[in-house]
Amino acid sequence: MEFSTNPIVLLKNTNLYHDDVLVLHDLDFTIRKGEFVYLIGKTGSGKSSLLKTLYADMPNPKGEVIVAGFDIPKIKKNRIPYLRRKIGIVFQDFQLLNDRSVADNIFFVMKASGWKDRSKMKARLAEVLMQVGLGSVGSKYPHQLSGGEQQRIVIARALINEPLILFADEPTGNLDPEVADSIMKLFLEINRSGTAILMATHQYGFIEKYPARVLKVENGVVLDSEKVHFQMKTEVY
């Protein structure tokens, strides 16, 4: 894990656009090394647009956006894979390759991010599977795993390159409450090991049970619980 006093994520005077339509404006916040931050807001408020901007999947942000040392508004396509080696992305819908074993799913990502030494790849695979509590499932296929187990594999995949930060977009949205809570505890363990996490969620019970800083997307802006007090509604977003 790299040491730096600089924030892992910095947005300053930032506007986000989707197809030239302004989605979010005047964004101004940072995420520090090792920090855990919730991202909340109603469906369609712009949470996913914000996350996609941070991992360079949505073009044309205006203003300052720095992620893991990369200048996102100026990043060239051939530099995006280098950004992705510094970050991890966890999706709600898993996005595993169903025709490949768990090991081959993770090897696929390793090869795409520059790993070549087969013995080192196998050693790192064993490490991340143990980290997520699934050390013996490498030969299984995604369809042989439960939803919670599949999400743990997605998290293992995201941890391969020891990322500075994980961006998690509703990672427990498709899971029943007990399994969702176990996944949440896994994220907290990963965070305690030094990886920053920005997690979008609709499950406000997590925020009550595991308090942390909150960014709330509302009316085209992002409110920061470190800077302003806002009502934490219990309605389902």
N, C-alpha and C positions, 0 to 999 in steps of 0.2 A: 504494500500500500504506500503510495507516494505521500511524502510530507510536504505540506504547503499551508501557509497562513491565509492564502487567497480563498475566497468562497468557491465552492464547486459550481454553483449556479449563480449568475448575476444578471438581472434585468434592470435596465435603467432607461426611463423615458421611452418605453417600448410599446409599439402598436403591432398587433397581429392581424393578418388579413387571410381570408380564404376566398380564392377567386376574385381578388380585388375588393372584397366586401370586408369592412372593418369588423372584427370579431371581438377583440379586447383592446383596450387603450390605456395609456399612461401607466404601464406596469412598472413597478419599482420594488424589487425585493431580492434578497440573496438566500442561498441555502449553504450552510457551513459544513465543513468536513465532519462526518459522523453524526449529522443531525437527522432526526426523524420528523417529517412534516406530513400532515394530512392535507389533501386537496378535496374540497367539497363544493357542491353547487348543483342546481337543478339540471336535469337532462337537457342538453342543448345550450347550456350556459357558456360553454367554451372550454371545459376541462380537458377534453381530448385534444382540442386544437392547441392548447398550451403544452401538453405533454408531447404532441407530435412536433411542435416547434423545437422543443428542447432536445429531442433526439434527431433533429434535422430531417423529418419526414413531411414537413409542411413548409413551403418556401415563403420568401419575401417578408420576414419580420423587419420592422423599421425601428431604429434605435439601437441600443446596446443589448446584446444577448451573448453571454459567455458561458459555455458549458465545458467543464473539465479542461479549461485552457483554450478551447476552440471558439473562434469568433463566428457565431452561427450565421449572421446576415451575409458574411463574406465567404463562407465555406464553399469550396468547390466539390463537385460530386465525387471526384477521385480521392478526396480527403475524408468523406463521411465514414468509410470503413475504419479509419483510424480513430475517429470520435467514438464509434461503437465499441471499440476495444477498451475504452475508458469507462463505459457506462454499461448498465444492464437494463433490459426491458422485459417486463412481465405483463402479459396480456390476459384478459379475462377468458378468452376462448382458446387458450393453450397454444394453438398453432404448431402442434407437433406433426411430424410426417408419419402417417399411419402405416406406411409400407416399410418402415424401418424400425429396428429395435431401439430401445432407450439409448443404448451405447452409441448406435449409429446416428441417432438424432443429435446427440451431443458432439460426436466426432465431426459431423457435417458442419456445425457451427465453428468448431475448432479449426478445421481446415480453411474455412472461409475467412477466419481472422488471423491466419498466418502460421498456425501450428504445423510442424512437419515431422518432428521426432516421435515415432510411434510409441516408444516406451514412456516418454514424458506425457504423451496424450493419455495413455492408459492410467498412469499414476494420478494425473489430475482428474480424470473421470472418477476414479475410485474416491478421491478426496471430496469432490462436490456431492457425489451420491451419499457418502457417509454424512456430510454436513446437513443434508436435508432428510436424513433418517431412512434412506432407501438404498442401503449399500448392496443389496442382493438382486436388484431388478434389472441390471444392465442388459440381460438377454431377452427380457420381455418386450412385447409390443404395446403401444399405447392403449389399444382396445382391451388389453388384459389387466389394465390398471383402473382403479376407481378415479373419480373426478379429483379428489383430494391428492391422490398419488400423482396423477398427471400434472397437477399444478406444482407439486414439489419438484417434478422433473423440469418443468419450465423454469422454476427458480434456480435449480442446479445449473441449467443451461446458461442462465443469465449471470451466474457467478463464475463461469469458467475463467475469465480474464481478470479476476479480482478487481471488479469495477469500483470506481470512486463513489458511484451513486447508482441506485436502482430506481427506475421509473416504473411504477406499477399502476396499471389502469384497471381499476375494479377487479383486483386479483381474486377476491372471494365472492364475486357477484353470482357465480353459478353453483355455489356450494351450500350445503345445508349448514345450519348454525354451528353445530359441534365441530364439523370439519373446518369451517371458516375460521373458527377461533383457534384451532391448531395451526392453521396457516398464518394467522396473525402473530401467534407466539413465535413461529419460525422467523418471520420478518423482524421481530424484536430481537431475537438472538443474533441474526445477521447484523442488525444495527449496532448491537453491543460490541460486536467484533470490529467495528470501525467503519462500516459501509453506510453512507448516507442513504436515506430513502425518502422519496416523494411518492405517496400513495393516494391515488384518487379512490374515494369510497362513498357509498351511499349508506353505509352501516354505521349510524351515529353511536350505536352501542359501544363500538370499539373506542371512540373518542372519550366516552365516559369511563370505560373500564381501563383504557391505556392512554391517559392524557398526554398530549404533545401539542406542539405548535400547529395551528390550522391556517391554511389559506382558503378563503371562500370566494368563489367566482360568482359575481352577482351584478346584474345590470351593466355588463361590459367592462367591469373592473375587477381587480383582485384585492380583497380585504385581507389584512394580515393581523392575526390575533396578537402578535407582538407589538403592534402599533395602534390598533383600534379595538374597541370592544364591540362585538356584534352578537346578536341573538342566535343561539344554537337551537334551531327548531328541531323537533323530533319527527317532523313529517318525513315520509319516504320521498326522496328526491329521485 
